[in-house]
Amino acid sequence: MLETIAQPWMWGAFIAFVLGMLALDIFALGGSKSHKVSVKEAAIWSLIWVSLALLFNFGMYVYLKDIVGEAAAMSKSMEFLTGYVIEKSLSVDNVFVFLMIFGHFAVPEQYQRKVLLYGVLGAIVMRVIMILAGSWVVSQFAWVLYIFGIFLVITGLRMMVAAEKEPDMEANPVLKFAKKLLPFTKEYHEEKFSIVQNGKRVFTPLLLVLILIEISDVVFAVDSIPAIFAVTTDPFIVFTSNIFAIMGLRALYFLLADMADRFHLLKFGLAFVLMFVGIKMLIVKWIHVPTAVSLTVIGTILASSIIASLIATRKKAS
């Protein structure tokens, strides 16, 4: 088993917190009701999720300082912060894909929130499974981290090459299979995934959109889980940083939806982040890159790509 700083009650408390926030979103804040999410609402929720992640990290540091000492507590806090930044930045790529999916199927804005809600729920389940599986594999076969490193370098290179290309979603084999297997309507019926038509159950295009969203979640999980193992192998840090990034994904989507074109160079920055993390994993036997250095490098790459994007789009606009 991999070493972890978490006690059983910490796992239970965090899972209860996640379930509580999901329930709050669904039942108290109308997360399941169709409405167009404003930039203001998205900005507020983005701020809330980032603040909660930072508060959690600070609370973990304070708690661990008295138990394992200040140095170890600071080390774990840096691991969480670096992991969270990596996961949060990689989730931006999800946003670009979500925009393409919603645009391709012409999904009305007021229905997008429900699809993303189900997408987040599915992503949480998938991440839990993949984190548990990844932790077990790493604990049994330490050399698999080198496989993760090679995979991330290749993924980064592929992302860089395909940064300006749009995938052909209609060619997706899962989507083709779904269309052959299930009867679909041509039009949307509010935010329903299926309706009864002429006495038969038929499905709306919104279900196809949800299927593609869930597939994209799986693909991004395959990238992000190995990436955070480059920072820490503590299952609790891996889990909490991942979940905080996912929980803020919907708010991030609606915050960036109307201005995603201004950050088109960010994909190249994300590709460099993946390659840096992959290389770090490959050279760990000979060169240990401190977590603080990793955080600085990743932050610099992301900030540079964002600034470059804004400058480039400003020149085009003028």
Phi, psi and omega in degrees: 000145177284147179287143179217149179275351187276136171267160183309321182294332179291319175299312181298317181295319181291317179297320177297321178298314181297313180297321178296318179293322177295317179297320178298317180295315186286314189262320185271327185251011175070033181296337181264000180265139182286124171196155179283127181276123180280162178297323179297313179298317180296320180295319180297314181291326176297316178297320179298314183292319178295317180297318179296321179296317180291322177295320177298316180297317179296317179298320178296320179297313181299317181294314184288333183302322181279347184257312184247358180100159185294321182297313180293321179296317179295321179298315180293323178296319178294323178297315179297313183298316179295316178298319180295318179297318178298309182295321180294319180291319179293334179291341176297325178295326173303318182301315179299318180292318178301318179300318179295318181295311180296322179292318181298319182265005179050051181284124178303144186300326183288346179261349185293327185296319181293319179300316180292329177298311177294325178297319178294317179300316178295321180296321179297314180299316181296319180296319179301313180298314184289325178292316178297316179294316180296319179297318180295315181298316181295322180292330181270326184225090184299331182294345181295339177299328177291325176296318176301317181299313179298317180300317182292321178297314179296318179298318178299317179296318179294321179297321181293318181293321185264011186301325184262003182261143176256128181292151177274097186291330180292341180273359180298124184297325179294321180293317178299318180295318180298319180293326178286326186279323188241147175278132182238146173278162179272339184242162176280151175235082186054229182254023182277144177271339178208157177218165174261121184231120183055040177079002181239146177281121176234161186245150182264163178302340180297331177291321176298320178298315180298320178300315179294322178298315181293322178296317179296324177299319179296315181299315182289329177295324179297328177280313191284325181297310176300326183298319183284338176292346174285339181266316183205150174250008177286114184303326181292318178293317178300313183294309185294318180294322177296312184294320178299320179294319181292318182298333179266006186293317181298315180298321179296321179300308183290337177287322185262350188306317185274353181226024181298328180298335181284349182242035185293336179279353180296331178300323177293322177298318178296323177297317178295324177298314179298318180292320178298314180296319179297316179296321178301320179291325184285330184258007187299332181291332184252323182229122177264117178268114180303150182301321180297322178293318179300316179298319180295315180297313181297316178299319179295317179299313182294315180298319180296317181291326177293313179297317179298321179297314182296320178294315182295317180289330177293320179295321179295320181293326180275000000 
